[in-house]
Amino acid sequence: MLPITHWRIHEPSEEIRNRLVEELGIHPVIAQILINRQIRNPDEARRYLYPSLKDLHNPFLMKDMQKGVDRVIRSIERGEKVAVFGDYDIDGITSVVILYRFLSQIHEGTVHYIPDRVDEGYGLNREAIDQLAREGVRLIITVDCGTSDFDEVAYARSLGIDTVVLDHHEIPDEIPHAVAVVNPNRKDCPFPFKQLAGVGIVFNFLIALRGRLRNAGFWNERPYPNLKEYLDLVALGTIGDIVPLIDENRILTKIGLDLINENPRVGIKALRESAGLGGNVIDAGVASFSLIPRINAAGRIGSPREAVKLLLTGDAAEAEQIAAQLESYNRERQRMEKNILDDIFARIDPAKDLPGRGALVLSSTDWHPGVIGIVASRIVDRFYRPTILISLRNGIGKGSGRSISEFNLYGGLKQCESLLLSFGGHRYAAGISIREENIEKFTTLLNGIILEELPVTGLTPQTAIDAFCSLNEVTYDFLSQLEELAPFGHMNPEPVICVRNVQIASPSIVGNKHLRMRVLGSGVSCNSIWFNKGHILDRLSGSSMDIAFTPQINYWNGASSIQLKMKDMATAATA
């Protein structure tokens, strides 16, 4: 049946829209999209369309920022050994790289450490702390982790090691007794933007640290560092962590993507080439599906330290070699992912298993813990249910969860904490540790929480329609204006346009699973592609259709054409 989603149509705001059109000289559809993103006056629109580093907030507004900066400066003055300790996914890897690179250029006693995903798990652990203590480390700076490591921070302190936490995960009931816990999610933190990725917090920390060192005359006899050169990595970490691409995240990501396209660092250039991207423009989507999975593959299949080495090296030959290794890891990751997906799809009958089910919680001894998070995202996309996949080993399950926009996964897990060994994360993604014998009880409890919190429609995928237009309005000039709204991601989704009463011609399946069609209306025609929807070919009728799509420019063999990336369709006037 078509449509396959519930269409949620934004009501036009004509007075505000007309003002934006008049003062900014933009297309009415662009103006309406801005309004839908809660941008309602010309000044806000200008800041949105033309992001500037001048619009970043004062980093010292973050609780404990001053304490953290002062402690690092004290280590530099004393010549203490400092360890940057991070997570093994893209946010943690990029956080480690930018902080380590900055500190190592001014302080010889800087090392970095990322734990093994399988053997050590997420966050600080005693074995790692013991190793760093033997190496003479006196300060650990955690990035993209640490907020929940109460016992581990205390253990480090017992060995004479201080800790500074730079993190963005949800705040537990009790935070560690570290020298500083810099996390905008703290209730006592006045920083106005709470949704930075870990790497965004690290970047703010570098701004603060550089400024304090400048005031102390530190740069009088040293080159003054240009922090903008780190924004390519900040962009990748921010996109990869699926935080909202608004406010500071939008500024950092947009400028960072420009750097990737204009002057990529050696490691990213090698990664682009190994991914077969050539001279293609890298936007948030391409980064998400091509670059970031290859960096993540190091932490999932190999060692995250290989990815760190790739992003730090200035040697093209070394970068090429590491990128080739990451490419191999990524292919293995894809193979594992397919096997797990096939296993899950064989277990689930949507008609029988989904009605009355709020959560999908599945486990296996055969699943690699490094890829279940990705697979959970695929399951959410397919069945629109919060999903937790659990890899079992010796009676203990390590789980990765992903959620839908309507349900706060971290909040749901907090209500289940009596059944969990540990948990952490944020609204859309989280990790758990659980005893195998508690999985069934946990599943029942989480399912009940979701069904009680969400209405029936909350478990139905929705397509938000930003605006209506005619097909002949979708021009290259219109697409140029639309591109100014990028980068697209969470809370700044790709705009979805609706065109009514079009005809569909020449539908066919390409790549075994994608639906390609010609769309005709208002005297023009466009190519369209509907990813992963080849199976609905037989549902298409010869009647007029209303279509929901994101317009884009498709580049192929040196030529460009306008293409509609389909989101949904319905028989005309029924959406």
MOMO-V927847 format. One line per field, one symbol per residue. phi: phi as a letter, one per 40 degrees, with the letter a starting at -180 (. if undefined). psi: psi as a letter, one per 40 degrees, with the letter a starting at -180 (. if undefined). A space follows every 10 residues. Layout:
# MOMO-V927847
phi->???
psi->???
This chain:
# MOMO-V927847
phi->.bccbccbbc ccbcccdccc cccbgbcdcc cccdcccgbb bdcdcccccb cbcccccccc ccdgcdcccc ccccccccgc cbbcbbcccd cccccccccc cccccbaccb bbabccdccb gcgcaccccd cccccgcbab bcbgahcccc cccccdcccg bcbbbbabcd cccbccccda bcaccdcccc dcbcbccdcc ccccccdccd ccccccgccc bbcccccdcc cccccccccc cfcccbfccc dccccccdcc ccaccdcccc cdcccgcfcd ccbcccdccb ccdcccdccc bbbccccdcc cccbcccccc ccccccccdc ccccccdccc cdcccccbbd ccccdgbcbb bbaacccccc bccccdcccd dcbfbdbbbb ccafgbbbbb bbbcccbccc cccccbcccb caaahadbaa bbbacdcccc ccccccdccc cccbcdccbb dbbcccabac ccccbccccc ccccccccid gbcdcbbbbc fbbbbfcabb ggabbbacbb afgbbbcbbb cgbdccdccc bcccbcbbab cacbbafgbb acbbccbaaa ddgbc
psi->iiieihhhhh higddddddd dddefiiddd ddddddefhe iddddddddg iideeiihde ehhedddddd dddddddefi hhhhhiieid dddddddddd ddddeehdfh iihhihdddd aiaiiddddd ddddeehehh hhhfiddefd ddddddddef hihhhhieii hidhiigidh ghheehdehe hdhefiiddd dddddddddd dddddeeded eihhhhedee dddddddddd efihgibddd dddddddddd ddgiiddddd ddddefdbei hhaddddded dddddddddd dbhedddddd ediehddddd dddddddddd dddddddddd dddddddhhd ddddhehdih hiiieehhee eddddddddd ddefhhhhhh hhhfehhhih iiiidehhdd ddddeeddei diiiaadeii iihiideedd dddddddddd dddhideeeh iihhhdiiii deegiddddd dddeeiiiah egihihihhi fiihifiihi fdeihhihhh ifeiiiiihh hffdeedeeh ieiiihihih iihhhhfeii ihihhidiii hhee.
